[in-house]
Amino acid sequence: MRLAPLPADQWDDDVLRALSVMLPEERLNPEAAGNLLATLVRHPHLTRAFLRFNVHLLFRSTLPDRLRELAILRVAHVLGSEYEWRHHVSMGREVGLTDAAIEGAAQGRGADELDQAVLDAVDQLQDKANISDQTWAELSAHLDERQRMDLVFTIGCYGALAMAINTFGVEPDQER
C-alpha cells in the first residue's frame, strides 16, 4: 500500500464536502466510505471534482446500467484492479448481470452482439485509445450518440480509477 486511507482524526470539512457529492451523511466516515474513497480524500478538491464526474456516469448516464457494469468489469479485469472488480461484480448483479455475463466480461466474450461490442470497445480503448470503425458501427446499431459518448467516458473514467487504485495500492474492503 502506497497511500493508506486518511485516518479518521484527519477528516475535516474539506473531506466531508468532497464525499458529500456521492455519499449520504450516514456514510461520511472512514469505515462506511470504504478504502477507495477514504484514500482519495487525501486530496479533497481532486476527489470532489472526480466524484462529480463519476456520479454522472453512475446515476445520470444514458448508458443502460447493465452495459455500464459490463464495461466496468472488463476494464477492471484488463487492468487487474481487484478492488474495482469486486465492487462492480456486486453492482453488476444488482442490475441484472448473470454469473455467465460476469465471467464473459473477464474472458472478453459477450452474450450477444451488443455485449461483445461493449467488451471490444473496452479492449480497443485500453490498447489504442480508439474504437475501431467496425466496433463503432456495431455500437451505433444499438446505442444512440449520447449512449456511445457515455460508454467512452465510462471506460476512460474507470480505466483512470483502476490505474489510481493499482498505483496507490488500495486494498479491497473487508466483507461486512
For each residue, the residues with C-beta under 8 A, 3 or more apart:
1: 4 168 169 170 171
2: 167 168 169
3: 39 42 168 169 170
4: 1 7 39
5: 30 35 38 39
6: 10 11 15 30 38 39 41 42
7: 4 10 11 30
8: 11 29 30
9:
10: 6 7 15
11: 6 7 8 15 16 29 30 41
12: 15 16
13: 16 17
14: 17 18 44 45
15: 6 10 11 12 18 19 41 44
16: 11 12 13 19 20 28
17: 13 14 20 44 48
18: 14 15 21 41 44 45 47 48 51
19: 15 16 22 23 27 28 33 37 41 47 51
20: 16 17 23 25 28
21: 18 48 51 52 55
22: 19 37 51 54 55
23: 19 20 27 28 32 33 37
24: 27 28
25: 20 28
26: 32
27: 19 23 24 32 33
28: 16 19 20 23 24 25 32 33
29: 8 11 32 33
30: 5 6 7 8 11 33 38
31:
32: 23 26 27 28 29
33: 19 23 27 28 29 30 37 38 41
34: 37 38 173
35: 5 38 39 83 170 171 172 173
36: 39 40 83 87 165 170 173
37: 19 22 23 33 34 40 41 47
38: 5 6 30 33 34 35 41
39: 3 4 5 6 35 36 42 168 170
40: 36 37 43 46 47 50 164
41: 6 11 15 18 19 33 37 38 44 47
42: 3 6 39
43: 40 46 47
44: 14 15 17 18 41 47 48
45: 14 18 48 49
46: 40 43 49 50
47: 18 19 37 40 41 43 44 50 51
48: 17 18 21 44 45 51 52
49: 45 46 52 53
50: 40 46 47 53 54
51: 18 19 21 22 47 48 54 55
52: 21 48 49 55 56
53: 49 50 56 57 157
54: 22 50 51 57 58 157 161
55: 21 22 51 52 58 59 60
56: 52 53 59 60 61
57: 53 54 60 61 68 150 153 154 157
58: 54 55 61 68
59: 55 56
60: 55 56 57
61: 56 57 58 68 150 154
62: 144 146 147 150
63: 67 68 71 143 147 150 151 154
64: 67 68 147
65: 68 69 95 96
66: 69 70 92 95 96 97
67: 63 64 70 71 114 115 118 143 151
68: 57 58 61 63 64 65 71 72 95 150 151 154
69: 65 66 72 73 88 91 92 95 97
70: 66 67 73 74 92 97 101 105 110 115 118 119
71: 63 67 68 74 75 118 119 121 122 151 154 155 158
72: 68 69 75 76 84 88 91 92 154 158
73: 69 70 76 77 85 88 89 92 97 102 105 106
74: 70 71 77 78 105 106 108 118 119 122 123
75: 71 72 78 79 81 84 122 126 155 158 159 162
76: 72 73 79 81 82 84 85 88 158 162
77: 73 74 80 85 105 106
78: 74 75 122 123 126
79: 75 76 84 126 159 162 163 166
80: 77 162 166
81: 75 76 84 85 161 162 165 166
82: 76 85 86 172
83: 35 36 86 87 165 170 171 172 173
84: 72 75 76 79 81 87 88 158 161 162 165
85: 73 76 77 81 82 88 89
86: 82 83 89 90 172 173
87: 36 83 84 90 91 173
88: 69 72 73 76 84 85 91 92
89: 73 85 86 92 93 102
90: 86 87 93 94
91: 69 72 87 88 94 95
92: 66 69 70 72 73 88 89 95 97 101 102 105
93: 89 90 96 97 102
94: 90 91
95: 65 66 68 69 91 92
96: 65 66 93
97: 66 69 70 73 92 93 101 102 105
98: 101 102
99: 102 103
100: 103 104 111
101: 70 92 97 98 104 105 111 115
102: 73 89 92 93 97 98 99 105 106
103: 99 100 106 107
104: 100 101 107 108 109 110 111 115 119
105: 70 73 74 77 92 97 101 102 108 119
106: 73 74 77 102 103
107: 103 104
108: 74 104 105 119 120 123
109: 104 116 119
110: 70 104 113 114 115 116 117 118 119
111: 100 101 104 115
112: 115 116
113: 110 116 117 138 141 142
114: 67 110 117 118 138 139 142 143
115: 67 70 101 104 110 111 112 118 119
116: 109 110 112 113 119 120 138
117: 110 113 114 120 121 135 138 139 142
118: 67 70 71 74 110 114 115 121 122 139 151
119: 70 71 74 104 105 108 109 110 115 116 122 123
120: 108 116 117 123 124 131 132 135 138
121: 71 117 118 124 125 131 135 139 151 152 155
122: 71 74 75 78 118 119 125 126 155
123: 74 78 108 119 120 126 127
124: 120 121 127 128 130 131 132 135
125: 121 122 128 129 130 131 152 155 156 159
126: 75 78 79 122 123 155 159
127: 123 124
128: 124 125
129: 125
130: 124 125
131: 120 121 124 125 135 136 139 152
132: 120 124 135 136
133: 136 137
134: 137 138
135: 117 120 121 124 131 132 138 139
136: 131 132 133 139 140 148
137: 133 134 140 141
138: 113 114 116 117 120 134 135 141 142
139: 114 117 118 121 131 135 136 142 143 148 151
140: 136 137 143 148
141: 113 137 138
142: 113 114 117 138 139
143: 63 67 114 139 140 147 148 151
144: 62 147 148
145: 148 149
146: 62 149 150
147: 62 63 64 143 144 150 151
148: 136 139 140 143 144 145 151 152
149: 145 146 152 153
150: 57 61 62 63 68 146 147 153 154
151: 63 67 68 71 118 121 139 143 147 148 154 155
152: 121 125 131 148 149 155 156
153: 57 149 150 156 157
154: 57 61 63 68 71 72 150 151 157 158
155: 71 75 121 122 125 126 151 152 158 159
156: 125 152 153 159 160
157: 53 54 57 153 154 160 161
158: 71 72 75 76 84 154 155 161 162
159: 75 79 125 126 155 156 162 163
160: 156 157 163 164
161: 54 81 84 157 158 164 165
162: 75 76 79 80 81 84 158 159 165 166
163: 79 159 160 166 167
164: 40 160 161 167 168 170
165: 36 81 83 84 161 162 168 170
166: 79 80 81 162 163 169
167: 2 163 164
168: 1 2 3 39 164 165
169: 1 2 3 166
170: 1 3 35 36 39 83 164 165
171: 1 35 83
172: 35 82 83 86
173: 34 35 36 83 86 87 176
174:
175:
176: 173
